[in-house]
Amino acid sequence: MSKIYTRTGDDGTTSLVGGKRVSKTHPRLEAYGTIDELNSFIGLMLSQMDGKAENPENIRWIQQKLFNTGGCLATDTTAFELPANCRILPEDVERLEKMIDALEEGLPQQRSFILPGGTQAASYAHVARTVCRRAERIIIALEGSDTAPAELLRFINRLSDYLFVLARRINFFSGTPEKIW
């Protein structure tokens, strides 16, 4: 692509992978746009982390999987086969679960609801968690041929859990006490 602008969306439409033109207000675009927003917040969170609470490579892996998720949601699978690199697999969900388990090691047991906040990185993790939950709701609302694969939904559901535990871990490693509700 030689130029960033194509002018093809000037009429308020865009193309899905496979060529189908849809309105920029189509629920599928809302879904993958929210995934893009989530990925951006995760990038912002990562930029504020010191690498002690979590391996940055794990977070970059998540960002790659979010690009896969966006690719899946942007593909019209009635006309075009979903590329292999856009699939979320059971192994991806399992890896995320293992990452959550590793983050929880050494954290105090949660006995109450925790108010979002703490360090800047933890606060960004909380924001990313809420965007992730919104993305999940939007993806679930897709109907018919737009329905997302089950593994993709499981991955997004686990990701919000991961981001919550990561926020707790960031605060714990920084010595920032959790604010209990």
N, C-alpha and C positions, 0 to 999 in steps of 0.2 A: 504494500500500500504506500504510494508515494505522498499522498496528502491525507491529513486527518479528517478533512471534511469531504463528503461525497455529494451533498445536496439532495440525496435521495429521501431523507427524512423531513425535508422542509414542509411536506404536506401533512405532517403529524402521524406518519406511519413509519414502520421499520420492518426489516426482514428477519424472520426466524431462520435458524440454520435449516436448510432445505428449500428456502426461497419464498415461503408463504409470507405475504405482507399482512401486518396487523397494525391496529392502532397503538400508539404509544401509551394508551391508557389500558391496554389489554392486561388482564390479571397475571398472565405469564410474565410480562415485563415488570410488573410490580414485584413479583416473586424474585426474579433474578436481579432486579435493581436493589432490592433489600439485601440480598446476598452480597452484592457489591459494596453496599453501605457497611454491612457487617465486616467484610474483609478489610475495608478502610479503617474501621475502628480498631480492629485487631492489629493492623499495621501501626496505628498511633500508639496503642498500648505497648507493643513491642519496642517502639522507639523510646519509651520511658522506663523500660525494664533494665535491670542491671545483670541479668543472667543467673542470679543466685536461686531464685524461686523455681525457675523452669528453664530447660535447655531451649535456646532460641530456635534450634533446628526443629523441635517439635511444633513450635508455633508456625514456622515457615511451611512445614508439612500440612498443617491445617489450612493455611492460606492457599496452598496448591489444591487441596481438596475442595475448597470453596470455589476456586476457579472451575474445577470439574463440575461442581454443583450448578454453577451458572451456565456452563456449557450444556448440561443436561436440560435445564429449564428453558434454554434458548433454542432447543432442537425440536422441530416439528417431526415427531417420530411416526406420524402417519404417512409422511412422504420421504423420510430420510432416516436411515438406521443410526442410532446413537453411537457415536465414535467410542471405541473402547477406552480412550483416555478421559472420557467424560463420565464414566460409570463410578458410582460409589459401591464398593463391594463389602460383603460381610466382614472381611479382614480389616477393612478401614474402621468399622464400628468397634471391632474387637481391640484394635490398637488404641483407639480413643478411650475405651473403657480401661485398658491397662494404664494409660497415661493418667486418668482420673485416680485410679488406685494408688499410683506412685505419688501423686500430689497430696493425697490425703494422709500418707504416712507421716507421722510425727505431728500432725495438726491436733489441737485440742478438740475433743468431741463437741459437736454442735448440739446445744441444748435449747436454743431459742432462735427466733428469727433474727437475722442480722441486717442492720441498715446498710445500704450501699454507701461506700465511701472508703476513707483511709488514704493511702498514698495516691499520687496521681495515676500511677500504673494500675493499681487495684481499682480505682474509680473508673478508668477506661475499660477494665475488664467487666465491671458491672454494666456499663453502658453497652458494651458488645453483647453481653448476656441478654439484655432486654431487646436489643435489635435482633438477636438470634431467635428469641421467642416470637417476635413479630413475624420474622421470616417463616418460622414454622407454621404459624396460623395462616399466613397467606398461601403457603404451599399446600396445606391441608384443604384450603377452600377451592383449589383448582379442581375442575370437574371434567369428566369425559376423557377425551384424548389428551387433555392437558395434565391429567393426574400424574403425580411424581412417583417414581419407583419407591417401594417400601424401604429399601436400604438407605436411600437418600433421606427419608423422613427420620429413620432411626439415628442416622449420623447427626442431623441437625438437632434432634432432641438431646443426644448425648453431649453435643458441643455446648449447649447452654449449661449443662451440669459441669462440664469441664471449666468453663469460664467462671462459674460461681466458685468452684474449689480453687481455681487459680487466683482469684481475687483474695480469697482467705489466705492462701499460701504467701502471696506477695506481702500482705499486711503482716503476717506472722514473721516472715524473714526480715522485715524492716523494723520489727518491734512495735508496730502500730496496733494498739488494741482495737478489737472489734466493738462496734457500737451495737448493743443489744436493743431490740424493740420490746 
